[in-house]
């Protein structure tokens, strides 16, 4: 866990120099800590004030979703309808295992803390539970799946000494299960893209 938090990827598996890992963790924490944010004439130092400034900034930047008044008729554009019924089939265990093997082993864990390495090394133990969960998602039985739709949003400074919301780049750290579902869908759709796209 310390090696993951430190983001050190150039050491061999089994290296256990935790002092090095903790030193990198402290450095990353100091570098990424947001001490204050300036919003207009206001200087915000409390966590609640900084969160409000960030929320306001991105709400104004992204806006709100509006209902579209127009639709596109694909037939008029010469784009033929495709038979996509095979995309609706249930995922097989082999298909899920092939997708798990494609997951990066030690990349940014989300709120659940699991990485690709966990799925790869524990597949024999967890495969039945994972297949049941995937089947539930596929059949749209989303009861108790609300927590899987949560994410950590982290702000990364894009330069030194940042103090304004516009100087950060947000990234989302989502649950590993959500990443797995997304990758499964992408892998299934990828071979059909040349037929769909011009």
NUVOPA-316318 format. One record per residue (C-alpha): residue in one letter; x, z, y. Coordinates in steps of 0.5 Angstrom, whole numbers, plus 500, padded with zeros to 3 digits. Each point is the difference from the previous one (the first is absolute). Example, Ala and Ser with C-alpha at 12.3 -4.5 7.8 and 13.67 -1.06 7.14 Angstrom:
2
(pt 'A' (525 516 491))
(pt 'S' (502 498 507))
This chain:
198
(pt 'X' (500 500 500))
(pt 'X' (506 502 505))
(pt 'X' (503 493 498))
(pt 'X' (493 496 502))
(pt 'X' (499 504 506))
(pt 'X' (507 499 502))
(pt 'X' (499 492 499))
(pt 'X' (507 499 497))
(pt 'X' (500 495 495))
(pt 'X' (507 498 499))
(pt 'X' (502 506 496))
(pt 'X' (499 499 492))
(pt 'X' (494 504 496))
(pt 'X' (503 507 498))
(pt 'X' (504 501 506))
(pt 'X' (498 507 503))
(pt 'X' (503 501 506))
(pt 'X' (495 504 503))
(pt 'X' (504 502 506))
(pt 'X' (501 492 502))
(pt 'X' (492 499 499))
(pt 'X' (498 506 504))
(pt 'X' (505 498 506))
(pt 'X' (497 493 500))
(pt 'X' (493 503 500))
(pt 'X' (501 505 506))
(pt 'X' (504 494 504))
(pt 'X' (493 495 498))
(pt 'X' (496 506 502))
(pt 'X' (504 501 507))
(pt 'X' (500 493 501))
(pt 'X' (492 499 499))
(pt 'X' (498 506 503))
(pt 'X' (495 499 507))
(pt 'X' (502 505 504))
(pt 'X' (495 498 506))
(pt 'X' (496 494 502))
(pt 'X' (499 497 507))
(pt 'X' (493 497 501))
(pt 'X' (499 498 508))
(pt 'X' (502 506 504))
(pt 'X' (499 505 494))
(pt 'X' (506 503 496))
(pt 'X' (497 502 493))
(pt 'X' (504 505 495))
(pt 'X' (495 503 496))
(pt 'X' (498 497 493))
(pt 'X' (493 499 502))
(pt 'X' (501 497 507))
(pt 'X' (505 495 497))
(pt 'X' (495 498 494))
(pt 'X' (495 499 506))
(pt 'X' (504 496 504))
(pt 'X' (502 495 494))
(pt 'X' (493 500 497))
(pt 'X' (498 498 507))
(pt 'X' (506 495 501))
(pt 'X' (498 496 493))
(pt 'X' (492 500 501))
(pt 'X' (501 497 507))
(pt 'X' (505 495 497))
(pt 'X' (496 498 493))
(pt 'X' (493 500 504))
(pt 'X' (494 501 495))
(pt 'X' (497 495 495))
(pt 'X' (495 495 503))
(pt 'X' (495 496 496))
(pt 'X' (501 493 499))
(pt 'X' (495 495 503))
(pt 'X' (503 494 497))
(pt 'X' (502 498 492))
(pt 'X' (504 495 498))
(pt 'X' (497 495 495))
(pt 'X' (506 498 495))
(pt 'X' (496 494 497))
(pt 'X' (500 497 507))
(pt 'X' (508 501 500))
(pt 'X' (501 496 494))
(pt 'X' (502 506 496))
(pt 'X' (496 500 493))
(pt 'X' (497 506 497))
(pt 'X' (505 503 494))
(pt 'X' (498 504 494))
(pt 'X' (502 507 500))
(pt 'X' (497 503 495))
(pt 'X' (506 502 496))
(pt 'X' (502 504 506))
(pt 'X' (494 505 498))
(pt 'X' (502 501 493))
(pt 'X' (503 508 499))
(pt 'X' (507 501 500))
(pt 'X' (504 500 493))
(pt 'X' (505 506 499))
(pt 'X' (505 494 499))
(pt 'X' (498 498 507))
(pt 'X' (501 507 503))
(pt 'X' (506 501 496))
(pt 'X' (504 494 503))
(pt 'X' (497 501 507))
(pt 'X' (503 508 499))
(pt 'X' (507 496 498))
(pt 'X' (500 497 507))
(pt 'X' (499 506 504))
(pt 'X' (506 502 504))
(pt 'X' (503 506 496))
(pt 'X' (502 505 506))
(pt 'X' (496 497 506))
(pt 'X' (497 505 505))
(pt 'X' (495 504 497))
(pt 'X' (493 501 503))
(pt 'X' (496 506 500))
(pt 'X' (500 501 493))
(pt 'X' (507 500 499))
(pt 'X' (501 495 494))
(pt 'X' (504 494 500))
(pt 'X' (501 494 496))
(pt 'X' (505 504 495))
(pt 'X' (494 505 498))
(pt 'X' (496 495 498))
(pt 'X' (505 496 496))
(pt 'X' (503 506 497))
(pt 'X' (493 504 498))
(pt 'X' (496 494 498))
(pt 'X' (499 502 493))
(pt 'X' (497 506 502))
(pt 'X' (496 498 506))
(pt 'X' (498 493 498))
(pt 'X' (493 502 498))
(pt 'X' (498 504 506))
(pt 'X' (503 494 505))
(pt 'X' (496 495 496))
(pt 'X' (493 505 501))
(pt 'X' (502 500 507))
(pt 'X' (501 493 501))
(pt 'X' (494 498 496))
(pt 'X' (496 505 505))
(pt 'X' (502 497 506))
(pt 'X' (499 493 497))
(pt 'X' (493 502 498))
(pt 'X' (499 503 507))
(pt 'X' (499 507 498))
(pt 'X' (503 503 506))
(pt 'X' (498 507 499))
(pt 'X' (506 505 502))
(pt 'X' (504 494 502))
(pt 'X' (500 502 507))
(pt 'X' (507 503 500))
(pt 'X' (503 494 497))
(pt 'X' (498 497 506))
(pt 'X' (504 504 505))
(pt 'X' (507 499 502))
(pt 'X' (506 503 504))
(pt 'X' (501 496 507))
(pt 'X' (507 501 502))
(pt 'X' (503 498 507))
(pt 'X' (507 497 500))
(pt 'X' (504 500 506))
(pt 'X' (502 493 502))
(pt 'X' (506 502 505))
(pt 'X' (503 506 502))
(pt 'X' (497 506 504))
(pt 'X' (493 497 500))
(pt 'X' (495 504 503))
(pt 'X' (494 495 501))
(pt 'X' (495 498 494))
(pt 'X' (502 493 501))
(pt 'X' (507 501 498))
(pt 'X' (498 502 493))
(pt 'X' (498 495 494))
(pt 'X' (495 503 495))
(pt 'X' (500 500 493))
(pt 'X' (495 502 495))
(pt 'X' (502 504 493))
(pt 'X' (494 499 495))
(pt 'X' (499 503 493))
(pt 'X' (504 496 495))
(pt 'X' (493 499 496))
(pt 'X' (498 496 506))
(pt 'X' (506 496 500))
(pt 'X' (500 499 493))
(pt 'X' (492 497 501))
(pt 'X' (503 496 505))
(pt 'X' (505 497 496))
(pt 'X' (496 498 494))
(pt 'X' (495 497 505))
(pt 'X' (506 496 503))
(pt 'X' (503 498 494))
(pt 'X' (493 497 497))
(pt 'X' (499 496 506))
(pt 'X' (507 497 501))
(pt 'X' (499 495 495))
(pt 'X' (494 497 503))
(pt 'X' (502 500 507))
(pt 'X' (503 493 500))
(pt 'X' (493 497 498))
(pt 'X' (497 504 506))
(pt 'X' (504 499 505))
(pt 'X' (502 494 503))
